[in-house]
Amino acid sequence: MMISVILIALVLFLLSAQFLNLQWKSRGFPPGPIPFPIIGSIWWINFRADHRSLKKLAKTYGNICTLWMGHRPMVVLYGFQAVKNGLTNNSEDVSGRLQTYIFNKMADGKGILLSNGLIWKQQRHFGIGTLRKLGMGNKGMERGIQTEAHYLVEFFRDKKGEAVDPSFPIVHAVSNVICAVVFGHRFSLEDKTFRQLIEAFNCIVAFGNSHVYFMCEVLPWLAELLPGPLHKARFSRDFVCSFVRQEIIRHREKGRIDEPEDFIDFYLKQIEKAKNIPNSTFDEDNMVQSVFDLFLGGSETTATTLRWALLFMLVYPDIQDKVQKELDAVLSPSHLICYEDRKQLPYTNAVMHEILRFSSIILITIPREAVKDTTVLGYHVPKGTLIMANVDSTLFDPAYWETPHQFNPGHFLDKGGNFVTRDAFLAFSAGHRVCLGETMAKMELFIIFCSLLQKFKFTVPEGVKEINKDIIFGSTMKPHPYKLCAVLR
């Protein structure tokens, strides 16, 4: 009995000491909910960073505030000014990537997306340079996108106006663009391995930003004991990496190092070139993770945005009509859509940007980390502090958008009907970690979207009275499954 009392007293003493320590550590940080031992203050947002909880957080504590993930501080940025200044002022100081329990399980500090320091600098620099060699931003990649747009048009043509779920065909088309770049070949719609690959990425994306994800980060010892989403995500990650390693074996067997044709070829050549350089980070593990990152970044976000694009055309048929009138007035029916056409299609270009803004598929950026003591919006931020930017809040900031909660292409048009860019359009983030595939994504979205609307009028299937515009919450904000009819124009 006495031992039990002593143990309870000891536990209470330790918890009280930790509580007081957290209150002491939180001095000097931006305001935020009171942190408690073990769980920190992540409880305040119900262990999930969603629109409502982040808006409530900003309303209560301001556009820069602090949450604690366990005993680790995380500065949250909300609204255009806070996000832009927080990510671009002293940008290099906050360019680190957090090495948490989950991120280490998923990437182990390798590749482009979740790496730091020399690994990140070398892998990102190589990634950008290689994508440019493979045609990013020019006619080389444009031809690959046009090819996939053609296959997607043929898919809808074959359905002859029947109701169809466009999700997988869109994912297939977008993924094949990055497949051609990374692997040097495309997959057919019937390929079972490709379907498994897409399902694996869907599982990983669904796990990110979920209740379970945050609980695993705060209580990693519990994650190992409980079966479920984390184990499924790790299994999916292992499946993708195994697939990539098989592709690498096939590339080595072909021996195209002297005349590289795709990303893996270029990487194999780089490994050979850098094998005697002491601080080189070019090895097979970094190659596998870089391919994983490129595939995830180059397919998931663009495919999800296109799914929203077609959904919005069903919801706003008048806007679809205006886009098609502009396409008909400027381009001939047989014209092969190219990215340069956007300069002659201001309204269509504005619609595409409004789709990116209004769908706002990335609620928060992958948290960054202060790589040294720095200042963020006037607050001293110690090395190791996490920085979480709510990108969604910049795209709906009422101080910078006339009608933030309405789908309004006029946000990107001046009084003369000319296309204009907007400072608050941070759909691809900002600072040192800005999306490296922004140009490629915009090319894909524009070419595929215009190619489809040039050929088809998209309508709601007969009998459907209401379109579900709600989101499926995860690492990206997906639309609920829906069907449409693609009627040949």
Buried (B, 14 or more C-beta within 10 A) or exposed (E): EEEEEEEEEEEEEEEEEBBEEBEEBBEEBBEBBEBBBEBBBBBBBEBBBBBEBBBEBBEEBBBBBBBBBBBBBBBBBBBBBBBBBBBBBBBEBBBBBBBBBBBEBBBEBBBBBBBBEEBBBBBBEBBBEBBBEBBBBEEEBBEBBBBBBEBBBEBBEEBEBEBBEBBBBBBBBBBBBBBBBBBBEBBEEEEEEBBBBBEBBBBBBBBBBBEBBBBBBBBBEEBEEEEEBBEBBBEBBEBBBEBBBEBBEEBEEEEBBEEBBBBBBBBBBBBEEBEEEEEBBBEEBBBBBBBBBBBBBBBBBBBBBBBBBBBBBBBBEEBBEBBBEBBEEBBEEEEBBBBEBBEEBBBBBBBBBBBBBBBBBBBBBBBBBBBEEBEBBEBEBEEBBBBBBBBBBBBBBEEBBEEBEEBBBBBBBEEEEEBEEBEBBBBBBBBBBBBBBBBBBBBBBBBBBBBBBBBBBBBBBEEBEEBEBEBEBBBBBBBEEBBBBBEEE
